[in-house]
Amino acid sequence: MPTPVKRPSQLRAPSDESCFVCGPANPRSLHVSFRVEPKASAVEASFEPGRETQGYDGVVHGGIIAALLDEAMVKAANASGRAFATASLSVRFRSPGRVGESLVIRGRVVERRGRLARAAATIHAVGGRLVAQAEGSLVRHG
């Protein structure tokens, strides 16, 4: 897993302006900003989910968790300068993500083969508790 990037040369992942997870022009976006480590094909972001992300009783909706994991994997693959999209996504929910709790999202490319990539992502609560993890297959497009 990538370590936090704290160098001045740190890069920000490019964003589609309307993206649900990271789009700055989308008023309903989660506005997550990923930091990129291009040489490691890895990304990291922090996110504090609000009540609008709740599935029930203070727990973040599983679809929000899955979207964050998916975005982390795609951003990690896109760090190569090529555009990737998710072909398959497998998520394991380990413990509830809580509304108002700071979460750390990490994604990395595990393998590249031609137009395909395999990636992995995790979400941890700031204290280290694993909230969810994912694996995915990505395909290069464009």
C-alpha positions as CSV (number, residue, x, y, z in Angstrom):
1,M,0.0,0.0,0.0
2,P,1.3,3.5,-0.7
3,T,2.5,5.7,2.1
4,P,1.2,9.2,2.3
5,V,2.8,11.5,-0.3
6,K,4.2,14.6,1.5
7,R,6.7,15.9,-1.0
8,P,6.2,19.4,-2.6
9,S,6.3,17.6,-6.0
10,Q,3.2,15.6,-5.0
11,L,0.7,15.4,-7.8
12,R,-3.1,15.6,-7.8
13,A,-5.1,13.1,-9.9
14,P,-6.9,14.6,-12.8
15,S,-10.7,14.8,-12.4
16,D,-13.6,14.7,-14.7
17,E,-15.4,17.9,-13.7
18,S,-18.7,16.0,-13.2
19,C,-17.4,12.9,-11.5
20,F,-19.6,11.7,-8.6
21,V,-16.6,10.9,-6.4
22,C,-14.2,13.7,-7.3
23,G,-15.9,16.2,-9.6
24,P,-15.4,19.8,-8.5
25,A,-18.2,21.0,-10.8
26,N,-20.7,18.5,-9.6
27,P,-22.7,19.9,-6.6
28,R,-23.6,16.4,-5.6
29,S,-20.0,15.1,-5.8
30,L,-18.2,13.7,-2.7
31,H,-15.4,16.1,-3.7
32,V,-12.6,13.6,-2.9
33,S,-9.2,14.8,-3.9
34,F,-6.7,12.0,-4.6
35,R,-2.9,12.4,-4.2
36,V,-0.9,10.4,-6.8
37,E,2.4,8.6,-6.5
38,P,3.0,8.0,-10.3
39,K,6.1,5.8,-10.0
40,A,4.2,3.4,-7.7
41,S,0.9,3.6,-9.6
42,A,-0.7,4.4,-6.3
43,V,-3.1,7.0,-4.9
44,E,-4.4,8.1,-1.5
45,A,-7.2,10.3,-0.3
46,S,-8.9,11.3,3.0
47,F,-12.6,11.6,3.2
48,E,-15.0,12.4,6.0
49,P,-18.5,11.1,5.1
50,G,-21.5,13.4,5.9
51,R,-25.0,12.4,6.8
52,E,-26.0,12.4,3.1
53,T,-23.8,9.3,2.6
54,Q,-25.7,7.3,5.3
55,G,-27.3,4.0,4.5
56,Y,-28.8,3.6,8.0
57,D,-28.2,4.7,11.6
58,G,-24.9,6.5,11.1
59,V,-23.3,3.9,8.8
60,V,-22.0,4.9,5.4
61,H,-24.0,3.3,2.5
62,G,-22.1,0.3,1.0
63,G,-22.6,1.8,-2.5
64,I,-20.6,4.9,-1.4
65,I,-17.8,2.7,0.0
66,A,-17.8,0.7,-3.3
67,A,-17.6,4.0,-5.4
68,L,-14.7,5.2,-3.3
69,L,-12.8,2.0,-3.8
70,D,-13.5,1.9,-7.5
71,E,-12.4,5.5,-8.0
72,A,-9.1,4.8,-6.1
73,M,-8.3,1.9,-8.4
74,V,-9.1,3.8,-11.6
75,K,-7.1,6.9,-10.4
76,A,-4.1,4.6,-9.6
77,A,-4.2,3.1,-13.1
78,N,-4.7,6.5,-14.7
79,A,-1.5,7.7,-13.0
80,S,0.3,6.1,-16.0
81,G,-1.1,8.8,-18.2
82,R,-3.5,6.4,-19.9
83,A,-7.3,6.3,-19.3
84,F,-8.7,3.1,-17.7
85,A,-12.2,2.1,-16.8
86,T,-13.5,-0.6,-14.5
87,A,-14.3,-4.0,-16.1
88,S,-15.0,-5.8,-12.8
89,L,-15.1,-5.0,-9.1
90,S,-15.1,-7.2,-6.1
91,V,-15.7,-5.6,-2.7
92,R,-15.3,-7.1,0.8
93,F,-16.9,-5.1,3.6
94,R,-15.0,-5.6,6.8
95,S,-16.5,-3.2,9.3
96,P,-18.9,-0.3,9.2
97,G,-17.7,3.1,8.0
98,R,-19.3,5.7,10.2
99,V,-20.7,9.0,9.2
100,G,-18.4,11.8,10.5
101,E,-15.4,9.4,10.8
102,S,-12.2,10.2,8.9
103,L,-11.5,7.6,6.3
104,V,-8.2,7.0,4.4
105,I,-8.7,5.5,0.8
106,R,-5.7,3.9,-0.9
107,G,-5.5,2.4,-4.4
108,R,-2.7,0.7,-6.3
109,V,-2.1,-1.1,-9.5
110,V,-1.1,-4.7,-8.9
111,E,-0.4,-5.8,-12.5
112,R,-0.4,-4.5,-16.0
113,R,-0.7,-6.6,-19.1
114,G,-1.3,-4.9,-22.4
115,R,-4.7,-3.0,-22.3
116,L,-5.6,-4.6,-19.0
117,A,-4.7,-3.9,-15.4
118,R,-5.5,-5.4,-12.0
119,A,-5.8,-3.1,-9.1
120,A,-6.6,-3.2,-5.4
121,A,-7.9,-0.6,-2.9
122,T,-8.6,-0.3,0.8
123,I,-10.5,2.1,3.1
124,H,-9.3,2.4,6.7
125,A,-10.6,4.5,9.5
126,V,-8.0,6.9,10.7
127,G,-7.3,4.7,13.7
128,G,-6.3,1.8,11.4
129,R,-9.5,-0.3,11.4
130,L,-10.2,-1.8,8.0
131,V,-13.5,-0.7,6.6
132,A,-13.4,-2.4,3.2
133,Q,-11.1,-3.7,0.5
134,A,-11.5,-4.3,-3.2
135,E,-9.9,-5.9,-6.2
136,G,-10.7,-5.0,-9.8
137,S,-9.9,-5.5,-13.4
138,L,-9.5,-2.4,-15.5
139,V,-9.3,-1.9,-19.2
140,R,-7.5,0.9,-21.0
141,H,-9.6,2.9,-23.4
142,G,-9.2,5.9,-25.7
